[in-house]
Amino acid sequence: MSEAKVVCSLCPHRCHLAAGQTGFCRARQNQDGVIRPLNYGLLTSAALDPIEKKPLYHFHPGSHILSIGSFGCNLRCPFCQNYTISQAGIEGFAGTKLPLEQVTPKGIVAAAQRLEETSGNIGVAFTYNEPLVGYEFVYDTARLLKEAGLAVVLVTNGQIAESAWLQLLPYVDAVNIDLKGFTQAFYDWIGGSLETTKAAICMAAEQGVHVEVTTLVIPGKNDSTADMVAEARWLSQLSWELPLHLSRYFPRYQLDIPVTPASTLYTLQQVAQKFLRYVHLGNI
């Protein structure tokens, strides 16, 4: 008889993992019948960034935030600009080892406090790769950050199960959620669920978290005015003042579609502004 598999219920993939097997995200593994994060406390990236880089334009504008990332992602976007960490596992990416630094939640809080004193840091942003595949570290650190009076920011694709998301949200101050496109066909292309991301946006807004949304506009994939009308209208039902960032695509990773014309961004901005007060353009 084959050994029973364990289900990782953190995201829509619901990976059924045999003993020692790693999930779709490359960051979670069945270890002795328990799903454990391989990337707990392992950083690949850390920087003190302007909050606008997240991008968050309406949450403590002009401030800086300690931004940290690890490895792994539960999407397979062929246009990812951080693919060397998002598409990496504990063993690295394409034969190249990751520059991993071991940290603890308390250590991150202490670093954030030091930067608060010296550089005006407001807290910690979990970003660069998909932070929620390392859910346990984010959760543990976020709780300590809130106790210390520091801001907690997430930059995420929103591919997260409802129960886990609702458990984390009380410790989150602001999120920027990537709404990759507004059709399930687009999400099929990148290996995800549109409805899951929409639900994550709704739950964050309903819980009083500051929410901003980003859509990377890719020619021929998610750049139609009809899709933008649908997306902006849907976001406006949450709030007319929910900020939307439309970002310009450049060829990256596995995708060589030509760069998005600036004129496309301007057109879609005008379309979205019929429904939303704040529509910002990025990478123009």
Salt bridges, closest charged atoms under 4 A:
ASP49 OD1 - LYS53 NZ 3.75
ASP49 OD2 - LYS54 NZ 2.88
GLU136 OE2 - ARG28 NH2 2.66
ASP173 OD1 - LYS146 NZ 2.72
ASP178 OD2 - LYS180 NZ 3.65
GLU195 OE2 - LYS198 NZ 3.42
GLU212 OE2 - HIS210 NE2 2.75
GLU212 OE1 - HIS245 NE2 2.62
GLU241 OE2 - ARG277 NH1 2.52
